[in-house]
């Protein structure tokens, strides 16, 4: 996945591995005590990935909020103009025919609330906010996992770390040991 970030006239591209379409949240947020070292090595990258996804969902939510706000502002503007040209009244057409409504804040709010397109935009905004809350919850759970792993790893020596880490996919990130054993790695320096 790539995220483009414009900063001071420059464009920076951030690249990171994609998640699968299905993410097992319980699997990501729990600590695998049989592979603490693998967890410790990958949790920062995981937190970063979730943080970037959270930012994407925040942007989507903001765009939906803007879309809703613009739509309702234009609708209010339309009814106010009509009322201004029709002696303080605007018209709505419903299943009961054409109705002339006196323009008040309450009548304007009511007609906006009953507008089907406005309702659909509001529902889309509610769904986006729910998705954002879900991502924030996941982000804070993984942040908590990161802090706990940092506490576990404080007294670990590099040799212990190298010997105990398992190769494989942890938190959606592939771990591979660069050299077959710690002594070869130590002696190569």
C-alpha positions in Angstrom: 0.0 0.0 0.0 1.2 3.5 -0.7 0.1 6.8 0.9 1.0 10.1 -0.7 1.7 12.9 1.8 2.2 16.5 0.5 4.6 18.5 2.7 5.8 22.0 2.0 5.4 21.6 -1.8 7.1 18.2 -1.8 5.3 14.9 -2.2 6.4 12.1 0.0 5.3 8.5 -0.7 5.0 6.1 2.3 5.0 2.5 1.4 4.1 -0.5 3.6 2.8 -4.0 3.2 -0.8 -4.5 2.7 -3.1 -6.3 5.2 -5.2 -9.2 4.0 -8.8 -8.4 3.3 -9.8 -10.1 6.6 -7.9 -9.0 9.7 -8.4 -11.1 12.8 -8.4 -8.3 15.4 -8.1 -10.7 18.3 -5.0 -12.2 16.7 -3.5 -8.8 16.2 -4.2 -7.4 19.6 -3.2 -10.4 21.8 0.3 -11.1 22.8 1.7 -14.5 21.7 3.8 -15.4 24.8 5.5 -18.2 23.0 7.1 -15.6 20.7 7.5 -12.5 22.7 10.6 -11.5 20.7 8.7 -11.8 17.4 5.9 -9.7 18.9 8.4 -7.1 20.1 10.1 -6.8 16.7 6.9 -6.4 14.7 4.5 -4.4 17.0 5.9 -1.0 16.0 5.4 -1.7 12.3 1.9 -3.0 13.1 1.1 0.1 15.1 2.3 2.2 12.2 0.1 0.3 9.7 -3.0 0.7 11.9 -2.2 4.3 12.4 -2.1 5.0 8.7 -5.3 3.1 8.2 -6.9 5.1 11.0 -5.8 8.3 9.2 -7.4 7.1 6.0 -10.7 6.4 7.8 -10.5 9.8 9.5 -10.1 11.5 6.1 -13.1 9.5 4.7 -15.2 10.6 7.7 -14.2 14.2 7.3 -15.1 14.1 3.6 -18.5 12.6 4.4 -19.0 15.3 7.1 -18.1 18.0 4.5 -20.5 16.4 1.9 -23.3 16.4 4.5 -22.7 20.0 5.6 -22.5 21.3 2.0 -25.7 19.5 1.1 -27.7 20.8 4.1 -26.3 24.3 3.6 -27.4 24.3 0.0 -30.8 23.0 0.9 -31.3 25.7 3.5 -30.2 28.3 1.1 -32.7 27.0 -1.5 -35.6 27.2 1.0 -34.6 30.6 2.3 -34.4 32.1 -1.2 -37.8 30.6 -2.0 -39.3 32.0 1.2 -37.7 35.4 0.4 -39.4 35.4 -3.0 -42.8 34.1 -1.7 -43.7 36.2 1.3 -41.8 34.2 3.9 -43.1 30.8 2.8 -41.5 27.9 0.9 -43.1 24.9 -0.7 -42.6 21.2 -0.2 -44.3 18.5 -2.2 -45.1 15.2 -0.5 -47.7 12.4 -0.7 -50.3 14.9 0.5 -49.7 17.4 -2.3 -48.0 20.8 -2.3 -47.6 22.5 1.1 -46.7 26.1 1.8 -44.7 26.4 5.0 -43.8 29.5 6.9 -40.0 29.8 7.1 -38.8 29.4 10.7 -35.7 27.7 12.0 -37.8 24.8 13.2 -39.6 24.4 9.9 -36.3 24.6 8.0 -34.7 22.0 10.3 -37.7 19.7 9.9 -37.7 19.9 6.1 -34.0 19.2 6.1 -34.5 16.2 8.4 -37.2 14.8 6.2 -35.2 15.1 3.0 -34.3 11.6 1.8 -31.0 12.5 0.2 -30.0 14.3 3.4 -31.0 11.2 5.4 -28.8 9.0 3.2 -25.9 11.4 3.6 -26.3 11.4 7.4 -26.5 7.6 7.5 -23.3 7.4 5.4 -21.7 9.8 7.9 -22.8 7.7 10.9 -21.4 4.6 9.3 -18.1 6.4 8.6 -17.9 7.6 12.3 -18.5 4.0 13.4 -15.7 2.8 11.2 -13.5 5.5 12.7 -14.3 4.5 16.2 -13.6 0.8 15.3 -10.1 1.9 13.9 -9.4 4.0 17.0 -10.3 1.1 19.3 -7.9 -1.1 17.3 -5.2 1.5 17.3 -5.3 2.0 21.1 -5.4 -1.8 21.7 -2.2 -2.3 19.7 -0.7 0.8 21.4 -1.4 -1.0 24.7 0.2 -4.2 23.3 3.3 -2.2 22.3 3.7 -0.7 25.8 3.3 -4.1 27.5 5.9 -5.7 25.1 8.3 -2.9 25.9 8.0 -3.7 29.6 8.7 -7.4 28.9 11.8 -6.7 26.8 13.7 -4.3 29.1 16.1 -6.9 30.5 16.7 -8.9 27.4 20.2 -9.2 26.0 20.8 -9.2 22.2 22.0 -12.8 22.3 18.8 -13.9 24.1 16.8 -11.9 21.7 18.4 -13.5 18.6 18.3 -17.1 20.0 14.6 -16.8 21.1 13.0 -15.1 18.1 11.1 -17.4 15.7 11.1 -16.9 12.0 7.7 -16.6 10.4 4.8 -14.2 10.0 4.0 -12.2 13.2 1.4 -9.5 13.2 1.2 -9.8 9.4 5.0 -9.1 9.1 7.5 -11.6 7.9 10.5 -12.2 10.3 13.6 -13.8 8.9 16.9 -14.2 10.8 19.8 -12.8 8.8 22.4 -15.3 9.9 22.0 -18.9 11.1 23.4 -18.5 14.6 24.3 -15.7 17.0 28.0 -16.7 17.3 28.5 -16.3 13.5 26.7 -12.9 13.7 28.9 -11.8 16.7 32.1 -13.0 15.1 31.4 -11.2 11.8 31.7 -7.8 13.5 
